[in-house]
Amino acid sequence: MELSELRRIVEQVDEERIRRGAFALASDPLPRRTLNYTLPGHMKSTLEEADEWIAARLAEAGLQVERRSYPVQAYSCDRTRPLHHWYAAPEPGAPTYIAHNLIADIPGSERPDEVIVLVAHKDSQSWIDCPGALDNAVGTVCLTEMARLLAPAGLRRTVRFLFCNEEHTPWTSAHAAHEWRERGDNLVAIYNIDSLGGKSEEDRRAGRATCATLITVEDGRPLADLMERMNRDLGIGLEHQIVQREFANDDDGSFVKAGYGAAVAVIGSFPYADEEYHMPGDTADRIDYANVRMAAQAVLACVASLGG
């Protein structure tokens, strides 16, 4: 796809839509997104209600949503562990819930069997009352925004959206990775979108638009290099870094472990430095939405470039 066409697509990323979505999923009407919390007078958990919100946004983009169901548990809270890492294995006899992966495809016009995956975990922390605005309402909303813009783009490769669950256990991205490997899906690129715009207070005060792309194995390096190139060539303005991970982790790690090496995580900063990470202060009013928009633009440009 020509640079001019990529620029036309990424300029349509709507910062206000992202902001409204983050507030909807991490403030009002949903204060957080977990299976172990239901709003007074409601019949469904807040995570199930978030699933409905996501499905509605995908339907607006003209996409069909597949739901895959898995048993999970909420983490327990262990405050003797380091700050920001209070999650622990569920207590014996803890309730089991049914969590859903939401999956939607934009079929490719010429090479539909070659699939680019965009993944974001949609749940917030199950062990503490945390809105999870940065982690990961913004990633969830950015995926719905990318679906809106990519659905009419006429890409040659298929783009697949996976909304999974990482703050309950076990992670449901691992189920998707295993299932797609078992049926032989050809996943040519996987971008895990998590905590865009999360950064240190120093970076906040300095107005830095940070972004980091994490790779685990060398198959992921071309995807990280493409992020760097799109940021530069389109003049997006991110302070972008590429980081080599020591081991497979997060939802992209689920795919690396399943044998899909072309997988990266795109996050706000590395080391991840937001002081409200996994804390009740991870609220929608703290987010640098311009930074989030810019990171979403870079990922969107990568997907359009690979797909077009």
Secondary structure, 3 states (H helix, E strand, C coil): CCHHHHHHHHCCCCHHHHHHHHHHHHCCCCCCCCCCCCCCCCCCCHHHHHHHHHHHHHHHCCCCCEEEEEEEEECEECCCCCCCCCEECCCCCCCCEEEEEEEEEECCCCEEEEEEEEEEECCCCCCCCCCCHHHHHHHHHHHHHHHHHHCCCCCCEEEEEEEECCCEECCCHHHHHHHHHHCCCEEEEEEEECCCCCCCHHHHHHCCCEEEEEECCHHHHHHHHHHHHHHHHCCCCCEEEEEECCCCCHHHHHHHHCCCCCEEEEECCCCCCCCCCCCCCCCHHHCCHHHHHHHHHHHHHHHHHHHC
